[in-house]
């Protein structure tokens, strides 16, 4: 003959323990499941990879335009034989900044104002060059360069003719600096050192 527990307190205690065990197992199952999903998510699954959005944008042959909500052109991404070209446009929709590749796998940044080119930054195999341009006349007035032998600074007149040149060079394997001041009208040295 089996004996039944007639005490209601002990019956509710047994039910409480069962509930605690069930809740604990559920929480542990959730934690283990979450960890498994986290570990497995790092693996590659071809079917899932096909559903993910492609992170490449194929550039159309006529470039990619960026416009404001009002339809004003603000930028353009394009390509040419030297690589990518990114243009930024002014409020008047004229190109004012250009970042591009240049021949030989180098880079070029050009900045303009409303009159025309104002600044150019080039890179080349042995260094780089910064040019400041008189936009009104379209002439280079300052050029700063870094090359194999050192650096140089050239200052030109408003017409683009050379006036002052500061350069470094190797002379008998020793670094040497020179300064030249030219009379642009007569193309002759006014002063030089050494």
VEXZA-690682 format. One record per atom (N, C-alpha, C): residue number from 0; residue in three letters; z, y, x. Coordinates in steps of 0.1 Angstrom, whole numbers. Each point is the difference from the previous one (the first is absolute). Example, Ala and Ser with C-alpha at 12.3 -4.5 7.8 and 13.67 -1.06 7.14 Angstrom:
+-----+------+-------+-------+-------+
| seq | type |    pz |    py |    px |
+-----+------+-------+-------+-------+
|   0 |  ALA |    78 |   -57 |   132 |
|   0 |  ALA |     0 |    12 |    -9 |
|   0 |  ALA |     0 |    12 |     9 |
|   1 |  SER |    -7 |    11 |    -4 |
|   1 |  SER |     0 |    11 |     9 |
|   1 |  SER |     8 |    11 |    -8 |
+-----+------+-------+-------+-------+
***
This chain:
+-----+------+-------+-------+-------+
| seq | type |    pz |    py |    px |
+-----+------+-------+-------+-------+
|   0 |  UNK |     0 |   -12 |     8 |
|   0 |  UNK |     0 |    12 |    -8 |
|   0 |  UNK |     0 |    12 |     9 |
|   1 |  UNK |    -9 |    10 |    -3 |
|   1 |  UNK |    -1 |    12 |     8 |
|   1 |  UNK |     9 |    10 |    -6 |
|   2 |  UNK |     6 |     8 |     9 |
|   2 |  UNK |     9 |    10 |    -4 |
|   2 |  UNK |    -7 |    13 |     0 |
|   3 |  UNK |     0 |     7 |   -11 |
|   3 |  UNK |    -7 |    13 |    -1 |
|   3 |  UNK |    11 |    11 |     3 |
|   4 |  UNK |    -5 |    10 |     7 |
|   4 |  UNK |     9 |    11 |     3 |
|   4 |  UNK |     0 |     9 |   -13 |
|   5 |  UNK |    12 |     2 |    -5 |
|   5 |  UNK |     1 |     8 |   -12 |
|   5 |  UNK |     4 |    14 |     3 |
|   6 |  UNK |     2 |     3 |    13 |
|   6 |  UNK |     4 |    13 |     4 |
|   6 |  UNK |   -12 |    10 |     1 |
|   7 |  UNK |    -1 |    10 |    -9 |
|   7 |  UNK |   -12 |     9 |     0 |
|   7 |  UNK |    -1 |     8 |    13 |
|   8 |  UNK |    11 |     3 |     7 |
|   8 |  UNK |     0 |     8 |    12 |
|   8 |  UNK |    -7 |    -8 |    11 |
|   9 |  UNK |     3 |   -13 |     2 |
|   9 |  UNK |    -6 |    -8 |    10 |
|   9 |  UNK |   -15 |    -2 |    -3 |
|  10 |  UNK |    -4 |    -1 |   -12 |
|  10 |  UNK |   -14 |    -1 |    -4 |
|  10 |  UNK |    -8 |    13 |     4 |
|  11 |  UNK |     6 |    11 |    -3 |
|  11 |  UNK |    -7 |    13 |     4 |
|  11 |  UNK |     0 |     2 |    15 |
|  12 |  UNK |    10 |    -5 |     7 |
|  12 |  UNK |     0 |     0 |    15 |
|  12 |  UNK |   -11 |    -8 |     6 |
|  13 |  UNK |    -3 |   -12 |    -6 |
|  13 |  UNK |   -11 |    -8 |     5 |
|  13 |  UNK |   -13 |     6 |    -3 |
|  14 |  UNK |    -2 |     6 |   -12 |
|  14 |  UNK |   -12 |     7 |    -3 |
|  14 |  UNK |    -2 |    12 |     9 |
|  15 |  UNK |    11 |     7 |     4 |
|  15 |  UNK |    -1 |    12 |     9 |
|  15 |  UNK |    -5 |    -5 |    14 |
|  16 |  UNK |     6 |   -11 |     4 |
|  16 |  UNK |    -4 |    -5 |    14 |
|  16 |  UNK |   -15 |    -4 |     0 |
|  17 |  UNK |    -5 |    -6 |   -11 |
|  17 |  UNK |   -14 |    -4 |    -1 |
|  17 |  UNK |    -9 |    12 |     0 |
|  18 |  UNK |     5 |    11 |    -7 |
|  18 |  UNK |    -8 |    12 |     0 |
|  18 |  UNK |    -1 |     7 |    14 |
|  19 |  UNK |    11 |     0 |     7 |
|  19 |  UNK |     1 |     6 |    13 |
|  19 |  UNK |   -10 |    -8 |    10 |
|  20 |  UNK |     1 |   -14 |    -1 |
|  20 |  UNK |    -9 |    -8 |     8 |
|  20 |  UNK |   -15 |     3 |    -3 |
|  21 |  UNK |    -3 |     1 |   -13 |
|  21 |  UNK |   -14 |     2 |    -4 |
|  21 |  UNK |    -5 |    14 |     5 |
|  22 |  UNK |     9 |    10 |    -2 |
|  22 |  UNK |    -4 |    14 |     5 |
|  22 |  UNK |    -2 |     0 |    15 |
|  23 |  UNK |     9 |    -7 |     7 |
|  23 |  UNK |     0 |     0 |    15 |
|  23 |  UNK |   -13 |    -7 |     4 |
|  24 |  UNK |    -4 |   -11 |    -6 |
|  24 |  UNK |   -12 |    -7 |     4 |
|  24 |  UNK |   -12 |     8 |    -3 |
|  25 |  UNK |     0 |     8 |   -11 |
|  25 |  UNK |   -11 |     8 |    -4 |
|  25 |  UNK |    -2 |    11 |    11 |
|  26 |  UNK |    11 |     7 |     4 |
|  26 |  UNK |    -1 |    10 |    10 |
|  26 |  UNK |    -5 |    -5 |    13 |
|  27 |  UNK |     6 |   -12 |     4 |
|  27 |  UNK |    -5 |    -6 |    13 |
|  27 |  UNK |   -14 |    -4 |    -1 |
|  28 |  UNK |    -5 |    -5 |   -11 |
|  28 |  UNK |   -14 |    -3 |    -2 |
|  28 |  UNK |    -9 |    12 |     1 |
|  29 |  UNK |     5 |    11 |    -6 |
|  29 |  UNK |    -8 |    13 |     1 |
|  29 |  UNK |    -1 |     5 |    15 |
|  30 |  UNK |    11 |    -1 |     7 |
|  30 |  UNK |     0 |     4 |    14 |
|  30 |  UNK |    -9 |    -9 |     8 |
|  31 |  UNK |     1 |   -13 |    -1 |
|  31 |  UNK |    -8 |    -9 |     7 |
|  31 |  UNK |   -15 |     2 |    -4 |
|  32 |  UNK |    -3 |     2 |   -12 |
|  32 |  UNK |   -14 |     3 |    -5 |
|  32 |  UNK |    -5 |    13 |     6 |
|  33 |  UNK |     8 |    10 |     0 |
|  33 |  UNK |    -4 |    13 |     6 |
|  33 |  UNK |    -3 |    -1 |    15 |
|  34 |  UNK |     9 |    -8 |     7 |
|  34 |  UNK |    -3 |    -2 |    14 |
|  34 |  UNK |   -13 |    -8 |     2 |
|  35 |  UNK |    -2 |   -10 |    -8 |
|  35 |  UNK |   -13 |    -8 |     2 |
|  35 |  UNK |   -12 |     9 |    -3 |
|  36 |  UNK |     1 |     8 |   -10 |
|  36 |  UNK |   -12 |     9 |    -3 |
|  36 |  UNK |    -2 |    10 |    11 |
|  37 |  UNK |    11 |     5 |     6 |
|  37 |  UNK |    -1 |    10 |    11 |
|  37 |  UNK |    -6 |    -7 |    12 |
|  38 |  UNK |     4 |   -12 |     3 |
|  38 |  UNK |    -6 |    -7 |    12 |
|  38 |  UNK |   -15 |    -4 |    -3 |
|  39 |  UNK |    -3 |    -5 |   -11 |
|  39 |  UNK |   -13 |    -4 |    -3 |
|  39 |  UNK |   -10 |    12 |    -2 |
|  40 |  UNK |     5 |    11 |    -4 |
|  40 |  UNK |    -8 |    12 |    -2 |
|  40 |  UNK |    -7 |     4 |    13 |
|  41 |  UNK |     6 |    -3 |    12 |
|  41 |  UNK |    -6 |     4 |    13 |
|  41 |  UNK |   -12 |    -9 |     4 |
|  42 |  UNK |    -2 |   -11 |    -7 |
|  42 |  UNK |   -11 |    -9 |     3 |
|  42 |  UNK |   -12 |     5 |    -7 |
|  43 |  UNK |   -12 |    -4 |     6 |
|  43 |  UNK |   -13 |     3 |    -6 |
|  43 |  UNK |    -4 |   -10 |   -10 |
|  44 |  UNK |    -4 |     5 |   -11 |
|  44 |  UNK |    -6 |    -9 |   -11 |
|  44 |  UNK |   -14 |     6 |    -3 |
|  45 |  UNK |   -11 |    -7 |     3 |
|  45 |  UNK |   -13 |     6 |    -3 |
|  45 |  UNK |    -2 |     5 |   -14 |
|  46 |  UNK |     5 |    -7 |   -10 |
|  46 |  UNK |    -2 |     4 |   -14 |
|  46 |  UNK |     7 |    13 |    -2 |
|  47 |  UNK |    12 |     2 |     6 |
|  47 |  UNK |     7 |    13 |    -2 |
|  47 |  UNK |    -6 |    11 |     7 |
|  48 |  UNK |    -5 |    -3 |    13 |
|  48 |  UNK |    -7 |    10 |     8 |
|  48 |  UNK |   -13 |     5 |    -7 |
|  49 |  UNK |    -6 |    -8 |    -8 |
|  49 |  UNK |   -12 |     5 |    -7 |
|  49 |  UNK |     3 |     9 |   -11 |
|  50 |  UNK |    12 |    -1 |    -6 |
|  50 |  UNK |     4 |     9 |   -11 |
|  50 |  UNK |     5 |    13 |     5 |
|  51 |  UNK |     5 |     1 |    12 |
|  51 |  UNK |     5 |    12 |     6 |
|  51 |  UNK |   -11 |    11 |     1 |
|  52 |  UNK |     3 |    12 |    -2 |
|  52 |  UNK |   -10 |    10 |     2 |
|  52 |  UNK |    -5 |     1 |    14 |
|  53 |  UNK |   -13 |     3 |     2 |
|  53 |  UNK |    -6 |     1 |    13 |
|  53 |  UNK |     5 |    14 |     6 |
|  54 |  UNK |     4 |     0 |    13 |
|  54 |  UNK |     5 |    12 |     6 |
|  54 |  UNK |   -11 |     7 |     8 |
|  55 |  UNK |   -13 |    -4 |    -1 |
|  55 |  UNK |   -11 |     6 |     6 |
|  55 |  UNK |    -8 |     8 |   -10 |
|  56 |  UNK |    -5 |    11 |     5 |
|  56 |  UNK |    -9 |     8 |    -8 |
|  56 |  UNK |   -14 |     0 |     8 |
|  57 |  UNK |   -10 |    -4 |    -6 |
|  57 |  UNK |   -13 |     0 |     6 |
|  57 |  UNK |    -6 |    14 |    -3 |
|  58 |  UNK |    -3 |     7 |    11 |
|  58 |  UNK |    -5 |    13 |    -1 |
|  58 |  UNK |   -14 |     0 |    -5 |
|  59 |  UNK |    -3 |     7 |   -11 |
|  59 |  UNK |   -14 |     1 |    -5 |
|  59 |  UNK |    -9 |     7 |    10 |
|  60 |  UNK |   -13 |    -3 |     0 |
|  60 |  UNK |    -9 |     5 |    10 |
|  60 |  UNK |    -1 |    15 |     0 |
|  61 |  UNK |     3 |     7 |   -11 |
|  61 |  UNK |     0 |    14 |    -1 |
|  61 |  UNK |    14 |     6 |     2 |
|  62 |  UNK |    10 |    -8 |     4 |
|  62 |  UNK |    13 |     5 |     3 |
|  62 |  UNK |     9 |    -1 |   -12 |
|  63 |  UNK |    13 |     5 |     1 |
|  63 |  UNK |    10 |     0 |   -10 |
|  63 |  UNK |     5 |    14 |    -2 |
|  64 |  UNK |    -1 |     5 |   -12 |
|  64 |  UNK |     5 |    14 |    -2 |
|  64 |  UNK |    14 |     0 |    -6 |
|  65 |  UNK |     8 |    10 |     4 |
|  65 |  UNK |    13 |     2 |    -6 |
|  65 |  UNK |     0 |    14 |    -7 |
|  66 |  UNK |     3 |     0 |   -13 |
|  66 |  UNK |     0 |    12 |    -8 |
|  66 |  UNK |    13 |     2 |    -7 |
|  67 |  UNK |     3 |    13 |    -4 |
|  67 |  UNK |    12 |     3 |    -8 |
|  67 |  UNK |    -3 |    -4 |   -14 |
|  68 |  UNK |    10 |     1 |    -8 |
|  68 |  UNK |    -1 |    -3 |   -14 |
|  68 |  UNK |   -10 |     9 |    -7 |
|  69 |  UNK |    -2 |    12 |     6 |
|  69 |  UNK |    -9 |    10 |    -6 |
|  69 |  UNK |   -15 |    -3 |     5 |
|  70 |  UNK |    -2 |    -9 |     9 |
|  70 |  UNK |   -13 |    -4 |     5 |
|  70 |  UNK |    -4 |     7 |    13 |
|  71 |  UNK |     9 |     8 |     7 |
|  71 |  UNK |    -3 |     6 |    12 |
|  71 |  UNK |     1 |   -10 |    12 |
|  72 |  UNK |   -10 |     1 |     9 |
|  72 |  UNK |    -1 |    -9 |    11 |
|  72 |  UNK |    11 |     5 |    10 |
|  73 |  UNK |     8 |   -10 |     5 |
|  73 |  UNK |    11 |     3 |    10 |
|  73 |  UNK |    -2 |    -8 |    13 |
|  74 |  UNK |    -7 |   -11 |    -1 |
|  74 |  UNK |    -1 |    -9 |    12 |
|  74 |  UNK |   -12 |    -9 |    -2 |
|  75 |  UNK |    -5 |    -6 |    11 |
|  75 |  UNK |   -11 |   -10 |     0 |
|  75 |  UNK |     3 |    -9 |    11 |
|  76 |  UNK |    -2 |   -13 |    -2 |
|  76 |  UNK |     0 |   -10 |    10 |
|  76 |  UNK |   -13 |    -6 |     1 |
|  77 |  UNK |    -6 |    -1 |    12 |
|  77 |  UNK |   -13 |    -4 |     2 |
|  77 |  UNK |    -1 |    -8 |    14 |
|  78 |  UNK |   -12 |    -4 |     3 |
|  78 |  UNK |    -2 |    -7 |    13 |
|  78 |  UNK |   -13 |     4 |     6 |
|  79 |  UNK |    -1 |     0 |    13 |
|  79 |  UNK |   -13 |     2 |     7 |
|  79 |  UNK |    -1 |   -10 |    12 |
|  80 |  UNK |    -9 |     2 |     8 |
|  80 |  UNK |    -2 |    -9 |    12 |
|  80 |  UNK |    12 |     0 |     9 |
|  81 |  UNK |     8 |    10 |     0 |
|  81 |  UNK |    12 |     0 |     9 |
|  81 |  UNK |    13 |    -4 |    -6 |
|  82 |  UNK |     0 |    -4 |   -13 |
|  82 |  UNK |    12 |    -5 |    -7 |
|  82 |  UNK |     3 |     8 |   -12 |
|  83 |  UNK |    12 |     1 |    -4 |
|  83 |  UNK |     5 |     7 |   -12 |
|  83 |  UNK |    -1 |    15 |     2 |
|  84 |  UNK |    -2 |     6 |   -12 |
|  84 |  UNK |     0 |    15 |    -1 |
|  84 |  UNK |     9 |     4 |   -11 |
|  85 |  UNK |    10 |     8 |     2 |
|  85 |  UNK |     8 |     5 |   -11 |
|  85 |  UNK |    -1 |    15 |     0 |
|  86 |  UNK |    -4 |     6 |   -11 |
|  86 |  UNK |    -1 |    14 |    -2 |
|  86 |  UNK |    10 |     5 |   -10 |
|  87 |  UNK |     6 |    12 |     3 |
|  87 |  UNK |     9 |     7 |    -9 |
|  87 |  UNK |    -7 |    13 |    -4 |
|  88 |  UNK |     0 |     3 |   -13 |
|  88 |  UNK |    -7 |    11 |    -5 |
|  88 |  UNK |     9 |    12 |    -4 |
|  89 |  UNK |    -5 |    12 |     1 |
|  89 |  UNK |     8 |    12 |    -3 |
|  89 |  UNK |    -1 |     2 |   -16 |
|  90 |  UNK |     7 |    10 |    -4 |
|  90 |  UNK |     1 |     3 |   -14 |
|  90 |  UNK |   -14 |     3 |    -5 |
|  91 |  UNK |    -9 |     6 |     8 |
|  91 |  UNK |   -14 |     3 |    -3 |
|  91 |  UNK |    -9 |   -13 |     2 |
|  92 |  UNK |     6 |   -11 |     2 |
|  92 |  UNK |    -7 |   -13 |     2 |
|  92 |  UNK |   -10 |     0 |    11 |
|  93 |  UNK |     5 |     6 |    12 |
|  93 |  UNK |    -7 |     0 |    12 |
|  93 |  UNK |     8 |    -9 |    10 |
|  94 |  UNK |    -7 |    -8 |     8 |
|  94 |  UNK |     8 |    -8 |    10 |
|  94 |  UNK |     7 |     9 |    10 |
|  95 |  UNK |    13 |    -2 |     1 |
|  95 |  UNK |     8 |     8 |    10 |
|  95 |  UNK |     7 |    -9 |    11 |
|  96 |  UNK |     1 |   -13 |    -3 |
|  96 |  UNK |     6 |    -9 |    10 |
|  96 |  UNK |    -9 |   -12 |     0 |
|  97 |  UNK |    -3 |    -5 |    12 |
|  97 |  UNK |    -8 |   -12 |     2 |
|  97 |  UNK |     7 |    -9 |    11 |
|  98 |  UNK |     3 |   -12 |    -4 |
|  98 |  UNK |     5 |   -10 |    10 |
|  98 |  UNK |   -10 |   -11 |     0 |
|  99 |  UNK |    -5 |    -3 |    12 |
|  99 |  UNK |   -11 |   -10 |     1 |
|  99 |  UNK |     0 |    -7 |    14 |
| 100 |  UNK |    -8 |   -10 |     0 |
| 100 |  UNK |    -3 |    -6 |    13 |
| 100 |  UNK |   -11 |     8 |     7 |
| 101 |  UNK |    -1 |    -2 |    13 |
| 101 |  UNK |   -10 |     7 |     7 |
| 101 |  UNK |    -7 |   -10 |    10 |
| 102 |  UNK |   -11 |     3 |     5 |
| 102 |  UNK |    -7 |   -10 |     9 |
| 102 |  UNK |     9 |    -6 |    11 |
| 103 |  UNK |    -2 |   -12 |     3 |
| 103 |  UNK |     8 |    -7 |    10 |
| 103 |  UNK |    14 |    -5 |    -5 |
| 104 |  UNK |     2 |     0 |   -13 |
| 104 |  UNK |    12 |    -5 |    -6 |
| 104 |  UNK |    12 |     9 |     2 |
| 105 |  UNK |    -3 |    13 |     0 |
| 105 |  UNK |    11 |    10 |     2 |
| 105 |  UNK |     2 |     7 |   -14 |
| 106 |  UNK |     9 |    10 |     0 |
| 106 |  UNK |     3 |     7 |   -12 |
| 106 |  UNK |    -3 |    15 |     1 |
| 107 |  UNK |    -1 |     6 |   -12 |
| 107 |  UNK |    -3 |    14 |    -2 |
| 107 |  UNK |     7 |     5 |   -12 |
| 108 |  UNK |     7 |    12 |     2 |
| 108 |  UNK |     6 |     7 |   -11 |
| 108 |  UNK |    -6 |    14 |     0 |
| 109 |  UNK |    -6 |     5 |   -11 |
| 109 |  UNK |    -5 |    13 |     0 |
| 109 |  UNK |     6 |     8 |   -12 |
| 110 |  UNK |     4 |    12 |     2 |
| 110 |  UNK |     6 |     8 |   -10 |
| 110 |  UNK |    -8 |    13 |    -1 |
| 111 |  UNK |    -3 |     4 |   -12 |
| 111 |  UNK |    -8 |    12 |    -3 |
| 111 |  UNK |     7 |    10 |    -9 |
| 112 |  UNK |    -4 |    12 |     0 |
| 112 |  UNK |     4 |    10 |   -10 |
| 112 |  UNK |   -12 |     3 |    -8 |
| 113 |  UNK |     1 |    11 |    -8 |
| 113 |  UNK |   -11 |     3 |    -9 |
| 113 |  UNK |   -12 |     5 |     7 |
| 114 |  UNK |     1 |     4 |    13 |
| 114 |  UNK |   -11 |     4 |     8 |
| 114 |  UNK |    -7 |   -11 |     7 |
| 115 |  UNK |     7 |   -10 |     3 |
| 115 |  UNK |    -6 |   -11 |     8 |
| 115 |  UNK |    10 |    -7 |     8 |
| 116 |  UNK |    -5 |    -8 |    11 |
| 116 |  UNK |     9 |    -7 |     8 |
| 116 |  UNK |    10 |     9 |     7 |
| 117 |  UNK |    13 |    -5 |     2 |
| 117 |  UNK |    10 |     8 |     6 |
| 117 |  UNK |     7 |    -8 |    11 |
| 118 |  UNK |     1 |   -13 |    -1 |
| 118 |  UNK |     7 |    -9 |     9 |
| 118 |  UNK |    -6 |   -13 |     1 |
| 119 |  UNK |    -1 |    -6 |    12 |
| 119 |  UNK |    -5 |   -14 |     1 |
| 119 |  UNK |     9 |    -7 |    10 |
| 120 |  UNK |     3 |   -12 |    -3 |
| 120 |  UNK |     9 |    -8 |     9 |
| 120 |  UNK |    -8 |   -13 |     2 |
| 121 |  UNK |    -4 |    -3 |    13 |
| 121 |  UNK |    -8 |   -11 |     3 |
| 121 |  UNK |     8 |   -10 |     9 |
| 122 |  UNK |    -3 |   -12 |    -1 |
| 122 |  UNK |     5 |   -10 |    10 |
| 122 |  UNK |   -12 |    -6 |     7 |
| 123 |  UNK |     2 |    -4 |    13 |
| 123 |  UNK |   -10 |    -7 |     7 |
| 123 |  UNK |     7 |    -9 |    10 |
| 124 |  UNK |    -8 |    -8 |     7 |
| 124 |  UNK |     5 |   -10 |     8 |
| 124 |  UNK |    11 |     4 |    10 |
| 125 |  UNK |    -1 |    12 |     6 |
| 125 |  UNK |     9 |     4 |    10 |
| 125 |  UNK |    11 |    10 |    -5 |
| 126 |  UNK |     0 |     3 |   -13 |
| 126 |  UNK |     9 |    10 |    -5 |
| 126 |  UNK |    -4 |     6 |   -13 |
| 127 |  UNK |     2 |    13 |    -1 |
| 127 |  UNK |    -3 |     7 |   -13 |
| 127 |  UNK |    -3 |    14 |     3 |
| 128 |  UNK |    -4 |     7 |   -11 |
| 128 |  UNK |    -4 |    14 |     1 |
| 128 |  UNK |     4 |     7 |   -13 |
| 129 |  UNK |     5 |    12 |     1 |
| 129 |  UNK |     2 |     9 |   -11 |
| 129 |  UNK |    -8 |    12 |     2 |
| 130 |  UNK |    -8 |     3 |   -11 |
| 130 |  UNK |    -9 |    12 |     1 |
| 130 |  UNK |     4 |    10 |   -12 |
| 131 |  UNK |     2 |    12 |     3 |
| 131 |  UNK |     2 |    11 |   -10 |
| 131 |  UNK |   -13 |     8 |     0 |
| 132 |  UNK |    -5 |     2 |   -13 |
| 132 |  UNK |   -13 |     6 |    -2 |
| 132 |  UNK |     2 |    13 |    -7 |
| 133 |  UNK |    -8 |    10 |     5 |
| 133 |  UNK |    -1 |    13 |    -8 |
| 133 |  UNK |    -9 |    -3 |   -12 |
| 134 |  UNK |     7 |    -1 |   -11 |
| 134 |  UNK |    -8 |    -4 |   -13 |
| 134 |  UNK |   -10 |    10 |    -4 |
| 135 |  UNK |     2 |    12 |     3 |
| 135 |  UNK |   -10 |    10 |    -4 |
| 135 |  UNK |   -12 |    -1 |     8 |
| 136 |  UNK |     1 |    -3 |    13 |
| 136 |  UNK |   -12 |     0 |     9 |
| 136 |  UNK |    -5 |   -15 |     2 |
| 137 |  UNK |     9 |    -9 |    -3 |
| 137 |  UNK |    -3 |   -14 |     2 |
| 137 |  UNK |     0 |    -4 |    15 |
| 138 |  UNK |     8 |     7 |     8 |
| 138 |  UNK |     0 |    -3 |    14 |
| 138 |  UNK |    14 |    -6 |     4 |
| 139 |  UNK |     0 |    -9 |    10 |
| 139 |  UNK |    12 |    -6 |     5 |
| 139 |  UNK |     6 |    11 |     9 |
| 140 |  UNK |    13 |     3 |    -2 |
| 140 |  UNK |     7 |    11 |     8 |
| 140 |  UNK |    11 |    -6 |     9 |
| 141 |  UNK |     6 |   -11 |    -4 |
| 141 |  UNK |    10 |    -6 |     8 |
| 141 |  UNK |    -2 |   -15 |     0 |
| 142 |  UNK |     1 |    -7 |    12 |
| 142 |  UNK |    -1 |   -14 |     0 |
| 142 |  UNK |    11 |    -5 |    10 |
| 143 |  UNK |     8 |   -10 |    -5 |
| 143 |  UNK |    10 |    -6 |     8 |
| 143 |  UNK |    -3 |   -14 |     1 |
| 144 |  UNK |    -1 |    -6 |    12 |
| 144 |  UNK |    -4 |   -14 |     2 |
| 144 |  UNK |     9 |    -7 |     9 |
| 145 |  UNK |     1 |   -13 |    -2 |
| 145 |  UNK |     7 |    -9 |     9 |
| 145 |  UNK |   -10 |   -11 |     4 |
| 146 |  UNK |    -1 |    -1 |    14 |
| 146 |  UNK |   -10 |    -9 |     5 |
| 146 |  UNK |     6 |    -9 |    11 |
| 147 |  UNK |    -8 |    -8 |     7 |
| 147 |  UNK |     5 |    -8 |    11 |
| 147 |  UNK |     7 |     7 |    11 |
| 148 |  UNK |    -5 |    12 |     4 |
| 148 |  UNK |     5 |     7 |    11 |
| 148 |  UNK |    11 |    10 |    -4 |
| 149 |  UNK |     3 |     1 |   -13 |
| 149 |  UNK |    10 |     9 |    -4 |
| 149 |  UNK |    -4 |     8 |   -13 |
| 150 |  UNK |     3 |    12 |    -1 |
| 150 |  UNK |    -3 |     8 |   -11 |
| 150 |  UNK |    -8 |    12 |     3 |
| 151 |  UNK |    -5 |     7 |   -11 |
| 151 |  UNK |    -7 |    12 |     2 |
| 151 |  UNK |     2 |     9 |   -12 |
| 152 |  UNK |    -1 |    13 |     2 |
| 152 |  UNK |     1 |    10 |   -11 |
| 152 |  UNK |   -12 |     9 |     3 |
| 153 |  UNK |    -9 |     2 |   -10 |
| 153 |  UNK |   -11 |     9 |     2 |
| 153 |  UNK |     1 |    11 |   -11 |
| 154 |  UNK |    -1 |    12 |     3 |
| 154 |  UNK |     0 |    11 |   -10 |
| 154 |  UNK |   -13 |     7 |     1 |
| 155 |  UNK |    -7 |     1 |   -11 |
| 155 |  UNK |   -13 |     6 |    -1 |
| 155 |  UNK |     1 |    13 |    -7 |
| 156 |  UNK |   -11 |     8 |     2 |
| 156 |  UNK |    -1 |    13 |    -8 |
| 156 |  UNK |    -4 |    -3 |   -14 |
| 157 |  UNK |    -1 |    11 |    -8 |
| 157 |  UNK |    -3 |    -2 |   -14 |
| 157 |  UNK |   -14 |    -6 |    -2 |
| 158 |  UNK |    -9 |     2 |    10 |
| 158 |  UNK |   -13 |    -5 |     0 |
| 158 |  UNK |    -1 |   -14 |     5 |
| 159 |  UNK |    11 |    -6 |     4 |
| 159 |  UNK |     0 |   -14 |     5 |
| 159 |  UNK |    -2 |    -1 |    15 |
| 160 |  UNK |    -2 |    11 |     7 |
| 160 |  UNK |    -2 |    -1 |    15 |
| 160 |  UNK |    14 |    -1 |     7 |
| 161 |  UNK |     0 |    -9 |    11 |
| 161 |  UNK |    12 |    -2 |     7 |
| 161 |  UNK |     6 |    12 |     7 |
| 162 |  UNK |    13 |     2 |    -1 |
| 162 |  UNK |     7 |    11 |     6 |
| 162 |  UNK |    11 |    -4 |    10 |
| 163 |  UNK |     9 |    -9 |    -5 |
| 163 |  UNK |    11 |    -5 |     8 |
| 163 |  UNK |     0 |   -15 |    -1 |
| 164 |  UNK |     2 |    -6 |    12 |
| 164 |  UNK |     1 |   -15 |     1 |
| 164 |  UNK |    12 |    -4 |     9 |
| 165 |  UNK |     9 |    -8 |    -6 |
| 165 |  UNK |    11 |    -5 |     8 |
| 165 |  UNK |    -3 |   -15 |     0 |
| 166 |  UNK |     0 |    -6 |    12 |
| 166 |  UNK |    -4 |   -14 |     1 |
| 166 |  UNK |     9 |    -7 |    11 |
| 167 |  UNK |     1 |   -13 |    -2 |
| 167 |  UNK |     6 |    -8 |    10 |
| 167 |  UNK |   -10 |   -10 |     4 |
| 168 |  UNK |     0 |    -4 |    13 |
| 168 |  UNK |   -10 |   -10 |     5 |
| 168 |  UNK |     7 |    -7 |    12 |
| 169 |  UNK |    -6 |   -11 |     4 |
| 169 |  UNK |     4 |    -7 |    12 |
| 169 |  UNK |    -8 |     5 |    12 |
| 170 |  UNK |     6 |     4 |    10 |
| 170 |  UNK |    -7 |     4 |    13 |
| 170 |  UNK |     6 |    -8 |    11 |
| 171 |  UNK |    -8 |    -9 |     6 |
| 171 |  UNK |     5 |    -9 |    10 |
| 171 |  UNK |    12 |    -8 |    -5 |
| 172 |  UNK |    -1 |    -5 |   -12 |
| 172 |  UNK |    10 |    -8 |    -7 |
| 172 |  UNK |    13 |     8 |    -2 |
| 173 |  UNK |     0 |    13 |     0 |
| 173 |  UNK |    12 |     8 |    -3 |
| 173 |  UNK |    -3 |     9 |   -12 |
| 174 |  UNK |     9 |     1 |    -9 |
| 174 |  UNK |    -2 |     9 |   -12 |
| 174 |  UNK |    -2 |    15 |     5 |
| 175 |  UNK |    -9 |     7 |    -6 |
| 175 |  UNK |    -2 |    13 |     4 |
| 175 |  UNK |    -3 |     8 |   -13 |
| 176 |  UNK |     5 |    12 |    -1 |
| 176 |  UNK |    -3 |     9 |   -11 |
| 176 |  UNK |    -9 |    12 |     4 |
| 177 |  UNK |    -8 |     4 |   -10 |
| 177 |  UNK |    -9 |    11 |     3 |
| 177 |  UNK |     1 |    10 |   -12 |
| 178 |  UNK |    -2 |    12 |     3 |
| 178 |  UNK |    -2 |    11 |   -11 |
| 178 |  UNK |   -12 |     7 |     3 |
| 179 |  UNK |    -9 |     2 |   -10 |
| 179 |  UNK |   -12 |     8 |     2 |
| 179 |  UNK |     0 |    10 |   -11 |
| 180 |  UNK |    -4 |    12 |     4 |
| 180 |  UNK |    -2 |    11 |   -10 |
| 180 |  UNK |   -14 |     5 |     2 |
| 181 |  UNK |    -8 |     0 |   -10 |
| 181 |  UNK |   -14 |     3 |     1 |
| 181 |  UNK |    -4 |    13 |    -8 |
| 182 |  UNK |    -9 |     8 |     6 |
| 182 |  UNK |    -6 |    11 |    -7 |
| 182 |  UNK |   -11 |    -5 |    -8 |
| 183 |  UNK |     2 |    -1 |   -13 |
| 183 |  UNK |   -10 |    -7 |    -9 |
| 183 |  UNK |   -13 |     7 |     0 |
| 184 |  UNK |     0 |    13 |     1 |
| 184 |  UNK |   -13 |     8 |     0 |
| 184 |  UNK |    -9 |    -3 |    12 |
| 185 |  UNK |     7 |    -3 |    11 |
| 185 |  UNK |    -8 |    -2 |    13 |
| 185 |  UNK |     1 |   -14 |     5 |
| 186 |  UNK |     7 |    -9 |    -7 |
| 186 |  UNK |     2 |   -14 |     3 |
| 186 |  UNK |     4 |    -1 |    15 |
| 187 |  UNK |    10 |     8 |     4 |
| 187 |  UNK |     5 |    -2 |    14 |
| 187 |  UNK |    15 |     0 |     0 |
| 188 |  UNK |     6 |    -6 |    10 |
| 188 |  UNK |    15 |    -1 |     1 |
| 188 |  UNK |     5 |    14 |     3 |
| 189 |  UNK |    10 |     4 |    -8 |
| 189 |  UNK |     8 |    12 |     3 |
| 189 |  UNK |    12 |    -4 |     9 |
| 190 |  UNK |     5 |   -11 |    -3 |
| 190 |  UNK |    12 |    -5 |     8 |
| 190 |  UNK |     1 |   -15 |    -1 |
| 191 |  UNK |     5 |    -6 |    10 |
| 191 |  UNK |     2 |   -14 |     0 |
| 191 |  UNK |    11 |    -4 |    10 |
| 192 |  UNK |     7 |   -10 |    -4 |
| 192 |  UNK |    11 |    -5 |     9 |
| 192 |  UNK |     1 |   -15 |    -1 |
| 193 |  UNK |     2 |    -7 |    10 |
| 193 |  UNK |    -2 |     3 |    14 |
| 193 |  UNK |   -14 |     1 |     3 |
+-----+------+-------+-------+-------+
***
